[in-house]
């Protein structure tokens, strides 16, 4: 049975989002083990969340790298970054909690709760990433400090 067929059965049982939507966001057709499909989808969600968390964490507690030094100076909405970080950390910790004592119902609940927040998370994260990208198009004081290193 293909991933889509397995998912569609689970979708009916647990009222999951549409297969196409989940696949578009989390690439669930790349999952190889359909025996634990819900767990694998949870892991796919967690992978994406982890990338977002690491990006935001670098802005809130920057390591002294050129990227972090530049981007933290350019960021206007630090409070929005923190609020998004909090949402993502709740999802991350819920993921860990779910994985400790996992069953299909708990995992499906996790997937559904994440899906309800996903659109807002993406919009917020995209806004931050665009701001960071734009910061690289502008001249900065850091350029002057870097010339000292050369």
BABA-15995 format. One record per atom (N, C-alpha, C): residue in three letters; atom name; x, y, z. Coordinates in nm, 2 decimals, always signed. Layout:
+--------+-------+--------+--------+--------+
| residu | atome |     c1 |     c2 |     c3 |
+--------+-------+--------+--------+--------+
|    ALA |    CA |      X |      Y |      Z |
...
+--------+-------+--------+--------+--------+
//
This chain:
+--------+-------+--------+--------+--------+
| residu | atome |     c1 |     c2 |     c3 |
+--------+-------+--------+--------+--------+
|    UNK |     N |  +0.09 |  -0.12 |  +0.00 |
|    UNK |    CA |  +0.00 |  +0.00 |  +0.00 |
|    UNK |     C |  +0.09 |  +0.12 |  +0.00 |
|    UNK |     N |  +0.06 |  +0.22 |  -0.08 |
|    UNK |    CA |  +0.14 |  +0.34 |  -0.09 |
|    UNK |     C |  +0.11 |  +0.43 |  +0.03 |
|    UNK |     N |  +0.20 |  +0.53 |  +0.05 |
|    UNK |    CA |  +0.19 |  +0.62 |  +0.16 |
|    UNK |     C |  +0.06 |  +0.70 |  +0.15 |
|    UNK |     N |  +0.02 |  +0.74 |  +0.04 |
|    UNK |    CA |  -0.10 |  +0.82 |  +0.02 |
|    UNK |     C |  -0.22 |  +0.73 |  +0.07 |
|    UNK |     N |  -0.23 |  +0.61 |  +0.03 |
|    UNK |    CA |  -0.34 |  +0.52 |  +0.07 |
|    UNK |     C |  -0.34 |  +0.50 |  +0.22 |
|    UNK |     N |  -0.22 |  +0.48 |  +0.28 |
|    UNK |    CA |  -0.21 |  +0.46 |  +0.42 |
|    UNK |     C |  -0.25 |  +0.58 |  +0.49 |
|    UNK |     N |  -0.21 |  +0.70 |  +0.44 |
|    UNK |    CA |  -0.24 |  +0.83 |  +0.51 |
|    UNK |     C |  -0.39 |  +0.85 |  +0.50 |
|    UNK |     N |  -0.45 |  +0.82 |  +0.38 |
|    UNK |    CA |  -0.60 |  +0.85 |  +0.37 |
|    UNK |     C |  -0.68 |  +0.77 |  +0.47 |
|    UNK |     N |  -0.64 |  +0.65 |  +0.50 |
|    UNK |    CA |  -0.71 |  +0.57 |  +0.60 |
|    UNK |     C |  -0.69 |  +0.63 |  +0.74 |
|    UNK |     N |  -0.57 |  +0.68 |  +0.77 |
|    UNK |    CA |  -0.55 |  +0.74 |  +0.90 |
|    UNK |     C |  -0.62 |  +0.88 |  +0.90 |
|    UNK |     N |  -0.63 |  +0.94 |  +0.79 |
|    UNK |    CA |  -0.69 |  +1.07 |  +0.78 |
|    UNK |     C |  -0.84 |  +1.06 |  +0.82 |
|    UNK |     N |  -0.90 |  +0.96 |  +0.78 |
|    UNK |    CA |  -1.04 |  +0.94 |  +0.81 |
|    UNK |     C |  -1.06 |  +0.91 |  +0.96 |
|    UNK |     N |  -0.97 |  +0.83 |  +1.01 |
|    UNK |    CA |  -0.98 |  +0.79 |  +1.15 |
|    UNK |     C |  -0.95 |  +0.90 |  +1.25 |
|    UNK |     N |  -0.85 |  +0.99 |  +1.21 |
|    UNK |    CA |  -0.81 |  +1.09 |  +1.31 |
|    UNK |     C |  -0.84 |  +1.23 |  +1.26 |
|    UNK |     N |  -0.91 |  +1.25 |  +1.15 |
|    UNK |    CA |  -0.95 |  +1.38 |  +1.09 |
|    UNK |     C |  -0.82 |  +1.46 |  +1.07 |
|    UNK |     N |  -0.72 |  +1.40 |  +1.00 |
|    UNK |    CA |  -0.60 |  +1.47 |  +0.97 |
|    UNK |     C |  -0.62 |  +1.57 |  +0.85 |
|    UNK |     N |  -0.52 |  +1.66 |  +0.83 |
|    UNK |    CA |  -0.53 |  +1.75 |  +0.72 |
|    UNK |     C |  -0.52 |  +1.67 |  +0.59 |
|    UNK |     N |  -0.55 |  +1.74 |  +0.48 |
|    UNK |    CA |  -0.55 |  +1.67 |  +0.34 |
|    UNK |     C |  -0.41 |  +1.62 |  +0.32 |
|    UNK |     N |  -0.40 |  +1.51 |  +0.25 |
|    UNK |    CA |  -0.27 |  +1.45 |  +0.22 |
|    UNK |     C |  -0.18 |  +1.55 |  +0.14 |
|    UNK |     N |  -0.24 |  +1.61 |  +0.03 |
|    UNK |    CA |  -0.17 |  +1.70 |  -0.05 |
|    UNK |     C |  -0.11 |  +1.82 |  +0.02 |
|    UNK |     N |  -0.18 |  +1.87 |  +0.12 |
|    UNK |    CA |  -0.14 |  +1.98 |  +0.20 |
|    UNK |     C |  -0.02 |  +1.94 |  +0.29 |
|    UNK |     N |  -0.03 |  +1.83 |  +0.35 |
|    UNK |    CA |  +0.07 |  +1.78 |  +0.44 |
|    UNK |     C |  +0.20 |  +1.74 |  +0.36 |
|    UNK |     N |  +0.18 |  +1.68 |  +0.24 |
|    UNK |    CA |  +0.29 |  +1.65 |  +0.16 |
|    UNK |     C |  +0.36 |  +1.77 |  +0.11 |
|    UNK |     N |  +0.29 |  +1.87 |  +0.07 |
|    UNK |    CA |  +0.34 |  +2.00 |  +0.02 |
|    UNK |     C |  +0.43 |  +2.07 |  +0.13 |
|    UNK |     N |  +0.38 |  +2.06 |  +0.25 |
|    UNK |    CA |  +0.46 |  +2.13 |  +0.36 |
|    UNK |     C |  +0.57 |  +2.04 |  +0.42 |
|    UNK |     N |  +0.55 |  +1.91 |  +0.43 |
|    UNK |    CA |  +0.64 |  +1.83 |  +0.51 |
|    UNK |     C |  +0.70 |  +1.71 |  +0.43 |
|    UNK |     N |  +0.67 |  +1.71 |  +0.30 |
|    UNK |    CA |  +0.72 |  +1.61 |  +0.21 |
|    UNK |     C |  +0.71 |  +1.46 |  +0.26 |
|    UNK |     N |  +0.59 |  +1.43 |  +0.29 |
|    UNK |    CA |  +0.56 |  +1.30 |  +0.36 |
|    UNK |     C |  +0.57 |  +1.18 |  +0.26 |
|    UNK |     N |  +0.57 |  +1.21 |  +0.13 |
|    UNK |    CA |  +0.59 |  +1.10 |  +0.03 |
|    UNK |     C |  +0.74 |  +1.05 |  +0.04 |
|    UNK |     N |  +0.83 |  +1.13 |  +0.10 |
|    UNK |    CA |  +0.97 |  +1.08 |  +0.11 |
|    UNK |     C |  +0.98 |  +0.98 |  +0.23 |
|    UNK |     N |  +0.88 |  +0.96 |  +0.30 |
|    UNK |    CA |  +0.88 |  +0.87 |  +0.42 |
|    UNK |     C |  +0.89 |  +0.73 |  +0.36 |
|    UNK |     N |  +0.99 |  +0.65 |  +0.41 |
|    UNK |    CA |  +1.01 |  +0.52 |  +0.36 |
|    UNK |     C |  +0.93 |  +0.41 |  +0.44 |
|    UNK |     N |  +0.92 |  +0.43 |  +0.57 |
|    UNK |    CA |  +0.85 |  +0.33 |  +0.66 |
|    UNK |     C |  +0.71 |  +0.37 |  +0.68 |
|    UNK |     N |  +0.62 |  +0.31 |  +0.61 |
|    UNK |    CA |  +0.48 |  +0.35 |  +0.63 |
|    UNK |     C |  +0.41 |  +0.27 |  +0.75 |
|    UNK |     N |  +0.49 |  +0.18 |  +0.81 |
|    UNK |    CA |  +0.43 |  +0.10 |  +0.92 |
|    UNK |     C |  +0.40 |  +0.19 |  +1.04 |
|    UNK |     N |  +0.48 |  +0.30 |  +1.05 |
|    UNK |    CA |  +0.46 |  +0.39 |  +1.16 |
|    UNK |     C |  +0.45 |  +0.53 |  +1.10 |
|    UNK |     N |  +0.35 |  +0.54 |  +1.01 |
|    UNK |    CA |  +0.34 |  +0.66 |  +0.93 |
|    UNK |     C |  +0.32 |  +0.79 |  +1.01 |
|    UNK |     N |  +0.23 |  +0.78 |  +1.11 |
|    UNK |    CA |  +0.20 |  +0.90 |  +1.19 |
|    UNK |     C |  +0.33 |  +0.94 |  +1.27 |
|    UNK |     N |  +0.40 |  +0.85 |  +1.32 |
|    UNK |    CA |  +0.53 |  +0.88 |  +1.39 |
|    UNK |     C |  +0.63 |  +0.95 |  +1.29 |
|    UNK |     N |  +0.63 |  +0.90 |  +1.17 |
|    UNK |    CA |  +0.73 |  +0.95 |  +1.07 |
|    UNK |     C |  +0.68 |  +1.09 |  +1.03 |
|    UNK |     N |  +0.56 |  +1.12 |  +1.02 |
|    UNK |    CA |  +0.51 |  +1.25 |  +0.99 |
|    UNK |     C |  +0.54 |  +1.35 |  +1.11 |
|    UNK |     N |  +0.52 |  +1.30 |  +1.23 |
|    UNK |    CA |  +0.56 |  +1.38 |  +1.35 |
|    UNK |     C |  +0.71 |  +1.42 |  +1.34 |
|    UNK |     N |  +0.79 |  +1.32 |  +1.30 |
|    UNK |    CA |  +0.93 |  +1.35 |  +1.29 |
|    UNK |     C |  +0.96 |  +1.45 |  +1.18 |
|    UNK |     N |  +0.89 |  +1.44 |  +1.07 |
|    UNK |    CA |  +0.91 |  +1.54 |  +0.96 |
|    UNK |     C |  +0.87 |  +1.68 |  +1.01 |
|    UNK |     N |  +0.76 |  +1.69 |  +1.08 |
|    UNK |    CA |  +0.72 |  +1.82 |  +1.13 |
|    UNK |     C |  +0.83 |  +1.87 |  +1.23 |
|    UNK |     N |  +0.88 |  +1.78 |  +1.31 |
|    UNK |    CA |  +0.98 |  +1.82 |  +1.41 |
|    UNK |     C |  +1.11 |  +1.87 |  +1.34 |
|    UNK |     N |  +1.15 |  +1.81 |  +1.23 |
|    UNK |    CA |  +1.27 |  +1.85 |  +1.16 |
|    UNK |     C |  +1.26 |  +1.99 |  +1.11 |
|    UNK |     N |  +1.14 |  +2.02 |  +1.06 |
|    UNK |    CA |  +1.12 |  +2.16 |  +1.00 |
|    UNK |     C |  +1.12 |  +2.26 |  +1.12 |
|    UNK |     N |  +1.05 |  +2.23 |  +1.23 |
|    UNK |    CA |  +1.04 |  +2.31 |  +1.34 |
|    UNK |     C |  +1.18 |  +2.34 |  +1.40 |
|    UNK |     N |  +1.27 |  +2.23 |  +1.40 |
|    UNK |    CA |  +1.40 |  +2.24 |  +1.45 |
|    UNK |     C |  +1.48 |  +2.35 |  +1.37 |
|    UNK |     N |  +1.47 |  +2.35 |  +1.24 |
|    UNK |    CA |  +1.54 |  +2.45 |  +1.16 |
|    UNK |     C |  +1.50 |  +2.59 |  +1.20 |
|    UNK |     N |  +1.37 |  +2.61 |  +1.21 |
|    UNK |    CA |  +1.32 |  +2.74 |  +1.25 |
|    UNK |     C |  +1.37 |  +2.78 |  +1.39 |
|    UNK |     N |  +1.37 |  +2.69 |  +1.48 |
|    UNK |    CA |  +1.41 |  +2.71 |  +1.62 |
|    UNK |     C |  +1.56 |  +2.76 |  +1.62 |
|    UNK |     N |  +1.64 |  +2.68 |  +1.55 |
|    UNK |    CA |  +1.79 |  +2.71 |  +1.54 |
|    UNK |     C |  +1.81 |  +2.85 |  +1.48 |
|    UNK |     N |  +1.74 |  +2.89 |  +1.38 |
|    UNK |    CA |  +1.75 |  +3.02 |  +1.32 |
|    UNK |     C |  +1.72 |  +3.13 |  +1.41 |
|    UNK |     N |  +1.60 |  +3.11 |  +1.48 |
|    UNK |    CA |  +1.56 |  +3.21 |  +1.58 |
|    UNK |     C |  +1.65 |  +3.22 |  +1.70 |
|    UNK |     N |  +1.70 |  +3.11 |  +1.74 |
|    UNK |    CA |  +1.79 |  +3.10 |  +1.86 |
|    UNK |     C |  +1.92 |  +3.18 |  +1.83 |
|    UNK |     N |  +1.97 |  +3.17 |  +1.71 |
|    UNK |    CA |  +2.09 |  +3.24 |  +1.67 |
|    UNK |     C |  +2.07 |  +3.39 |  +1.67 |
|    UNK |     N |  +1.94 |  +3.43 |  +1.66 |
|    UNK |    CA |  +1.91 |  +3.58 |  +1.67 |
|    UNK |     C |  +1.90 |  +3.62 |  +1.81 |
|    UNK |     N |  +1.84 |  +3.54 |  +1.89 |
|    UNK |    CA |  +1.82 |  +3.58 |  +2.03 |
|    UNK |     C |  +1.94 |  +3.56 |  +2.12 |
|    UNK |     N |  +2.02 |  +3.46 |  +2.10 |
|    UNK |    CA |  +2.14 |  +3.44 |  +2.17 |
|    UNK |     C |  +2.25 |  +3.41 |  +2.07 |
|    UNK |     N |  +2.30 |  +3.52 |  +2.01 |
|    UNK |    CA |  +2.39 |  +3.51 |  +1.90 |
|    UNK |     C |  +2.53 |  +3.46 |  +1.94 |
|    UNK |     N |  +2.58 |  +3.37 |  +1.86 |
|    UNK |    CA |  +2.72 |  +3.33 |  +1.87 |
|    UNK |     C |  +2.80 |  +3.45 |  +1.79 |
|    UNK |     N |  +2.92 |  +3.47 |  +1.83 |
|    UNK |    CA |  +3.00 |  +3.58 |  +1.76 |
|    UNK |     C |  +3.04 |  +3.54 |  +1.62 |
|    UNK |     N |  +2.94 |  +3.51 |  +1.53 |
|    UNK |    CA |  +2.97 |  +3.48 |  +1.39 |
|    UNK |     C |  +2.94 |  +3.61 |  +1.31 |
|    UNK |     N |  +2.99 |  +3.62 |  +1.19 |
|    UNK |    CA |  +2.96 |  +3.73 |  +1.10 |
|    UNK |     C |  +2.81 |  +3.74 |  +1.07 |
|    UNK |     N |  +2.75 |  +3.62 |  +1.04 |
|    UNK |    CA |  +2.61 |  +3.62 |  +1.01 |
|    UNK |     C |  +2.53 |  +3.67 |  +1.13 |
|    UNK |     N |  +2.55 |  +3.62 |  +1.25 |
|    UNK |    CA |  +2.47 |  +3.66 |  +1.36 |
|    UNK |     C |  +2.49 |  +3.80 |  +1.40 |
|    UNK |     N |  +2.62 |  +3.85 |  +1.40 |
|    UNK |    CA |  +2.65 |  +3.99 |  +1.43 |
|    UNK |     C |  +2.58 |  +4.08 |  +1.33 |
|    UNK |     N |  +2.58 |  +4.05 |  +1.21 |
|    UNK |    CA |  +2.51 |  +4.13 |  +1.11 |
|    UNK |     C |  +2.36 |  +4.13 |  +1.13 |
|    UNK |     N |  +2.30 |  +4.01 |  +1.14 |
|    UNK |    CA |  +2.16 |  +4.00 |  +1.14 |
|    UNK |     C |  +2.09 |  +4.05 |  +1.26 |
|    UNK |     N |  +2.16 |  +4.03 |  +1.38 |
|    UNK |    CA |  +2.10 |  +4.08 |  +1.50 |
|    UNK |     C |  +2.09 |  +4.24 |  +1.50 |
|    UNK |     N |  +2.18 |  +4.30 |  +1.44 |
|    UNK |    CA |  +2.18 |  +4.45 |  +1.43 |
|    UNK |     C |  +2.07 |  +4.49 |  +1.34 |
|    UNK |     N |  +2.04 |  +4.42 |  +1.24 |
|    UNK |    CA |  +1.93 |  +4.46 |  +1.14 |
|    UNK |     C |  +1.79 |  +4.43 |  +1.19 |
|    UNK |     N |  +1.78 |  +4.34 |  +1.28 |
|    UNK |    CA |  +1.64 |  +4.29 |  +1.32 |
|    UNK |     C |  +1.57 |  +4.40 |  +1.40 |
|    UNK |     N |  +1.45 |  +4.43 |  +1.35 |
|    UNK |    CA |  +1.37 |  +4.54 |  +1.42 |
|    UNK |     C |  +1.28 |  +4.48 |  +1.53 |
|    UNK |     N |  +1.22 |  +4.37 |  +1.50 |
|    UNK |    CA |  +1.11 |  +4.31 |  +1.59 |
|    UNK |     C |  +1.16 |  +4.20 |  +1.67 |
|    UNK |     N |  +1.24 |  +4.22 |  +1.77 |
|    UNK |    CA |  +1.30 |  +4.12 |  +1.85 |
|    UNK |     C |  +1.19 |  +4.05 |  +1.94 |
|    UNK |     N |  +1.09 |  +4.12 |  +1.98 |
|    UNK |    CA |  +0.98 |  +4.07 |  +2.06 |
|    UNK |     C |  +0.90 |  +3.97 |  +1.97 |
|    UNK |     N |  +0.88 |  +3.99 |  +1.85 |
|    UNK |    CA |  +0.81 |  +3.90 |  +1.76 |
|    UNK |     C |  +0.89 |  +3.77 |  +1.74 |
|    UNK |     N |  +1.02 |  +3.79 |  +1.73 |
|    UNK |    CA |  +1.11 |  +3.67 |  +1.72 |
|    UNK |     C |  +1.09 |  +3.58 |  +1.85 |
|    UNK |     N |  +1.09 |  +3.65 |  +1.96 |
|    UNK |    CA |  +1.08 |  +3.57 |  +2.09 |
|    UNK |     C |  +0.94 |  +3.50 |  +2.10 |
|    UNK |     N |  +0.84 |  +3.57 |  +2.06 |
|    UNK |    CA |  +0.70 |  +3.51 |  +2.07 |
|    UNK |     C |  +0.69 |  +3.39 |  +1.97 |
|    UNK |     N |  +0.75 |  +3.40 |  +1.85 |
|    UNK |    CA |  +0.75 |  +3.29 |  +1.76 |
|    UNK |     C |  +0.83 |  +3.17 |  +1.82 |
|    UNK |     N |  +0.95 |  +3.21 |  +1.87 |
|    UNK |    CA |  +1.03 |  +3.11 |  +1.94 |
|    UNK |     C |  +0.96 |  +3.03 |  +2.04 |
|    UNK |     N |  +0.88 |  +3.10 |  +2.13 |
|    UNK |    CA |  +0.81 |  +3.03 |  +2.23 |
|    UNK |     C |  +0.71 |  +2.93 |  +2.17 |
|    UNK |     N |  +0.63 |  +2.98 |  +2.07 |
|    UNK |    CA |  +0.54 |  +2.88 |  +2.00 |
|    UNK |     C |  +0.61 |  +2.76 |  +1.95 |
|    UNK |     N |  +0.72 |  +2.78 |  +1.89 |
|    UNK |    CA |  +0.80 |  +2.67 |  +1.83 |
|    UNK |     C |  +0.85 |  +2.58 |  +1.94 |
|    UNK |     N |  +0.89 |  +2.63 |  +2.05 |
|    UNK |    CA |  +0.95 |  +2.55 |  +2.16 |
|    UNK |     C |  +0.83 |  +2.47 |  +2.23 |
|    UNK |     N |  +0.71 |  +2.52 |  +2.23 |
|    UNK |    CA |  +0.60 |  +2.45 |  +2.29 |
|    UNK |     C |  +0.58 |  +2.33 |  +2.20 |
|    UNK |     N |  +0.58 |  +2.35 |  +2.07 |
|    UNK |    CA |  +0.56 |  +2.24 |  +1.97 |
|    UNK |     C |  +0.67 |  +2.14 |  +1.99 |
|    UNK |     N |  +0.80 |  +2.19 |  +2.00 |
|    UNK |    CA |  +0.91 |  +2.10 |  +2.01 |
|    UNK |     C |  +0.90 |  +2.01 |  +2.14 |
|    UNK |     N |  +0.87 |  +2.07 |  +2.25 |
|    UNK |    CA |  +0.85 |  +2.00 |  +2.37 |
|    UNK |     C |  +0.73 |  +1.90 |  +2.37 |
|    UNK |     N |  +0.63 |  +1.94 |  +2.30 |
|    UNK |    CA |  +0.51 |  +1.85 |  +2.29 |
|    UNK |     C |  +0.55 |  +1.73 |  +2.20 |
|    UNK |     N |  +0.63 |  +1.76 |  +2.10 |
|    UNK |    CA |  +0.68 |  +1.65 |  +2.02 |
|    UNK |     C |  +0.76 |  +1.55 |  +2.10 |
|    UNK |     N |  +0.85 |  +1.60 |  +2.18 |
|    UNK |    CA |  +0.93 |  +1.51 |  +2.27 |
|    UNK |     C |  +0.83 |  +1.43 |  +2.37 |
|    UNK |     N |  +0.74 |  +1.50 |  +2.43 |
|    UNK |    CA |  +0.65 |  +1.44 |  +2.52 |
|    UNK |     C |  +0.57 |  +1.33 |  +2.45 |
|    UNK |     N |  +0.52 |  +1.36 |  +2.33 |
|    UNK |    CA |  +0.45 |  +1.26 |  +2.25 |
|    UNK |     C |  +0.53 |  +1.14 |  +2.22 |
|    UNK |     N |  +0.66 |  +1.16 |  +2.19 |
|    UNK |    CA |  +0.74 |  +1.05 |  +2.15 |
|    UNK |     C |  +0.78 |  +0.96 |  +2.26 |
|    UNK |     N |  +0.76 |  +1.01 |  +2.39 |
|    UNK |    CA |  +0.80 |  +0.93 |  +2.50 |
|    UNK |     C |  +0.70 |  +0.81 |  +2.53 |
|    UNK |     N |  +0.57 |  +0.85 |  +2.51 |
|    UNK |    CA |  +0.46 |  +0.75 |  +2.54 |
|    UNK |     C |  +0.37 |  +0.76 |  +2.42 |
|    UNK |     N |  +0.42 |  +0.71 |  +2.31 |
|    UNK |    CA |  +0.35 |  +0.74 |  +2.18 |
|    UNK |     C |  +0.24 |  +0.63 |  +2.15 |
|    UNK |     N |  +0.13 |  +0.68 |  +2.10 |
|    UNK |    CA |  +0.03 |  +0.59 |  +2.03 |
|    UNK |     C |  -0.03 |  +0.67 |  +1.92 |
|    UNK |     N |  -0.10 |  +0.61 |  +1.83 |
|    UNK |    CA |  -0.15 |  +0.68 |  +1.71 |
|    UNK |     C |  -0.24 |  +0.80 |  +1.74 |
|    UNK |     N |  -0.32 |  +0.79 |  +1.84 |
|    UNK |    CA |  -0.41 |  +0.90 |  +1.88 |
|    UNK |     C |  -0.33 |  +1.02 |  +1.93 |
|    UNK |     N |  -0.24 |  +1.00 |  +2.02 |
|    UNK |    CA |  -0.15 |  +1.11 |  +2.06 |
|    UNK |     C |  -0.08 |  +1.17 |  +1.95 |
|    UNK |     N |  -0.02 |  +1.09 |  +1.86 |
|    UNK |    CA |  +0.05 |  +1.14 |  +1.75 |
|    UNK |     C |  -0.03 |  +1.22 |  +1.65 |
|    UNK |     N |  -0.15 |  +1.17 |  +1.63 |
|    UNK |    CA |  -0.25 |  +1.24 |  +1.54 |
|    UNK |     C |  -0.29 |  +1.37 |  +1.60 |
|    UNK |     N |  -0.31 |  +1.37 |  +1.73 |
|    UNK |    CA |  -0.34 |  +1.50 |  +1.80 |
|    UNK |     C |  -0.23 |  +1.60 |  +1.79 |
|    UNK |     N |  -0.11 |  +1.55 |  +1.80 |
|    UNK |    CA |  +0.01 |  +1.64 |  +1.78 |
|    UNK |     C |  +0.01 |  +1.70 |  +1.64 |
|    UNK |     N |  -0.01 |  +1.61 |  +1.54 |
|    UNK |    CA |  -0.01 |  +1.66 |  +1.40 |
|    UNK |     C |  -0.12 |  +1.76 |  +1.38 |
|    UNK |     N |  -0.24 |  +1.73 |  +1.43 |
|    UNK |    CA |  -0.35 |  +1.83 |  +1.41 |
|    UNK |     C |  -0.33 |  +1.96 |  +1.48 |
|    UNK |     N |  -0.28 |  +1.96 |  +1.60 |
|    UNK |    CA |  -0.25 |  +2.08 |  +1.67 |
|    UNK |     C |  -0.14 |  +2.16 |  +1.59 |
|    UNK |     N |  -0.04 |  +2.10 |  +1.55 |
|    UNK |    CA |  +0.06 |  +2.17 |  +1.47 |
|    UNK |     C |  +0.01 |  +2.23 |  +1.34 |
|    UNK |     N |  -0.08 |  +2.15 |  +1.28 |
|    UNK |    CA |  -0.13 |  +2.20 |  +1.15 |
|    UNK |     C |  -0.22 |  +2.32 |  +1.17 |
|    UNK |     N |  -0.29 |  +2.33 |  +1.28 |
|    UNK |    CA |  -0.38 |  +2.45 |  +1.31 |
|    UNK |     C |  -0.29 |  +2.57 |  +1.32 |
|    UNK |     N |  -0.17 |  +2.56 |  +1.37 |
|    UNK |    CA |  -0.08 |  +2.67 |  +1.39 |
|    UNK |     C |  +0.01 |  +2.70 |  +1.27 |
|    UNK |     N |  +0.02 |  +2.61 |  +1.18 |
|    UNK |    CA |  +0.13 |  +2.61 |  +1.08 |
|    UNK |     C |  +0.12 |  +2.73 |  +0.99 |
|    UNK |     N |  +0.01 |  +2.77 |  +0.95 |
|    UNK |    CA |  +0.00 |  +2.89 |  +0.86 |
|    UNK |     C |  +0.05 |  +3.02 |  +0.93 |
|    UNK |     N |  +0.01 |  +3.04 |  +1.05 |
|    UNK |    CA |  +0.06 |  +3.16 |  +1.13 |
|    UNK |     C |  +0.21 |  +3.15 |  +1.15 |
|    UNK |     N |  +0.26 |  +3.03 |  +1.18 |
|    UNK |    CA |  +0.40 |  +3.01 |  +1.21 |
|    UNK |     C |  +0.48 |  +3.05 |  +1.08 |
|    UNK |     N |  +0.43 |  +3.00 |  +0.97 |
|    UNK |    CA |  +0.50 |  +3.02 |  +0.84 |
|    UNK |     C |  +0.50 |  +3.17 |  +0.81 |
|    UNK |     N |  +0.39 |  +3.24 |  +0.83 |
|    UNK |    CA |  +0.38 |  +3.38 |  +0.80 |
|    UNK |     C |  +0.48 |  +3.46 |  +0.88 |
|    UNK |     N |  +0.48 |  +3.43 |  +1.01 |
|    UNK |    CA |  +0.57 |  +3.50 |  +1.10 |
|    UNK |     C |  +0.72 |  +3.47 |  +1.07 |
|    UNK |     N |  +0.75 |  +3.35 |  +1.04 |
|    UNK |    CA |  +0.89 |  +3.31 |  +1.01 |
|    UNK |     C |  +0.93 |  +3.38 |  +0.88 |
|    UNK |     N |  +0.84 |  +3.37 |  +0.78 |
|    UNK |    CA |  +0.87 |  +3.43 |  +0.65 |
|    UNK |     C |  +0.90 |  +3.58 |  +0.67 |
|    UNK |     N |  +0.83 |  +3.65 |  +0.75 |
|    UNK |    CA |  +0.85 |  +3.79 |  +0.77 |
|    UNK |     C |  +0.99 |  +3.82 |  +0.83 |
|    UNK |     N |  +1.02 |  +3.74 |  +0.92 |
|    UNK |    CA |  +1.16 |  +3.75 |  +0.99 |
|    UNK |     C |  +1.27 |  +3.72 |  +0.88 |
|    UNK |     N |  +1.25 |  +3.61 |  +0.81 |
|    UNK |    CA |  +1.35 |  +3.57 |  +0.71 |
|    UNK |     C |  +1.37 |  +3.68 |  +0.60 |
|    UNK |     N |  +1.26 |  +3.74 |  +0.56 |
|    UNK |    CA |  +1.27 |  +3.85 |  +0.46 |
|    UNK |     C |  +1.34 |  +3.97 |  +0.51 |
|    UNK |     N |  +1.32 |  +4.00 |  +0.64 |
|    UNK |    CA |  +1.39 |  +4.11 |  +0.70 |
|    UNK |     C |  +1.54 |  +4.08 |  +0.71 |
|    UNK |     N |  +1.57 |  +3.96 |  +0.75 |
|    UNK |    CA |  +1.71 |  +3.92 |  +0.75 |
|    UNK |     C |  +1.78 |  +3.93 |  +0.61 |
|    UNK |     N |  +1.71 |  +3.88 |  +0.51 |
|    UNK |    CA |  +1.76 |  +3.88 |  +0.38 |
|    UNK |     C |  +1.78 |  +4.02 |  +0.33 |
|    UNK |     N |  +1.69 |  +4.11 |  +0.36 |
|    UNK |    CA |  +1.70 |  +4.25 |  +0.32 |
|    UNK |     C |  +1.82 |  +4.31 |  +0.39 |
|    UNK |     N |  +1.85 |  +4.27 |  +0.51 |
|    UNK |    CA |  +1.96 |  +4.33 |  +0.58 |
|    UNK |     C |  +2.10 |  +4.31 |  +0.51 |
|    UNK |     N |  +2.10 |  +4.21 |  +0.43 |
|    UNK |    CA |  +2.23 |  +4.18 |  +0.36 |
|    UNK |     C |  +2.24 |  +4.26 |  +0.23 |
|    UNK |     N |  +2.13 |  +4.33 |  +0.19 |
|    UNK |    CA |  +2.14 |  +4.42 |  +0.08 |
|    UNK |     C |  +2.19 |  +4.56 |  +0.11 |
|    UNK |     N |  +2.19 |  +4.59 |  +0.24 |
|    UNK |    CA |  +2.22 |  +4.72 |  +0.29 |
|    UNK |     C |  +2.37 |  +4.72 |  +0.34 |
|    UNK |     N |  +2.43 |  +4.84 |  +0.33 |
|    UNK |    CA |  +2.56 |  +4.86 |  +0.38 |
|    UNK |     C |  +2.55 |  +4.86 |  +0.54 |
|    UNK |     N |  +2.66 |  +4.81 |  +0.60 |
|    UNK |    CA |  +2.65 |  +4.81 |  +0.75 |
|    UNK |     C |  +2.78 |  +4.85 |  +0.81 |
|    UNK |     N |  +2.78 |  +4.89 |  +0.94 |
|    UNK |    CA |  +2.90 |  +4.92 |  +1.01 |
|    UNK |     C |  +2.99 |  +4.80 |  +1.03 |
|    UNK |     N |  +2.94 |  +4.69 |  +1.02 |
|    UNK |    CA |  +3.02 |  +4.57 |  +1.04 |
|    UNK |     C |  +3.12 |  +4.56 |  +0.93 |
|    UNK |     N |  +3.09 |  +4.61 |  +0.81 |
|    UNK |    CA |  +3.19 |  +4.61 |  +0.70 |
|    UNK |     C |  +3.32 |  +4.68 |  +0.75 |
|    UNK |     N |  +3.30 |  +4.79 |  +0.81 |
|    UNK |    CA |  +3.42 |  +4.87 |  +0.86 |
|    UNK |     C |  +3.50 |  +4.79 |  +0.97 |
|    UNK |     N |  +3.42 |  +4.72 |  +1.05 |
|    UNK |    CA |  +3.49 |  +4.64 |  +1.16 |
|    UNK |     C |  +3.56 |  +4.52 |  +1.10 |
|    UNK |     N |  +3.51 |  +4.46 |  +0.99 |
|    UNK |    CA |  +3.58 |  +4.35 |  +0.93 |
|    UNK |     C |  +3.70 |  +4.39 |  +0.85 |
|    UNK |     N |  +3.71 |  +4.51 |  +0.80 |
|    UNK |    CA |  +3.83 |  +4.56 |  +0.74 |
|    UNK |     C |  +3.95 |  +4.56 |  +0.83 |
|    UNK |     N |  +3.92 |  +4.58 |  +0.96 |
|    UNK |    CA |  +4.03 |  +4.57 |  +1.06 |
|    UNK |     C |  +4.09 |  +4.44 |  +1.07 |
|    UNK |     N |  +4.01 |  +4.33 |  +1.04 |
|    UNK |    CA |  +4.07 |  +4.19 |  +1.05 |
|    UNK |     C |  +4.16 |  +4.16 |  +0.93 |
|    UNK |     N |  +4.15 |  +4.23 |  +0.82 |
|    UNK |    CA |  +4.23 |  +4.20 |  +0.70 |
|    UNK |     C |  +4.35 |  +4.28 |  +0.70 |
+--------+-------+--------+--------+--------+
//
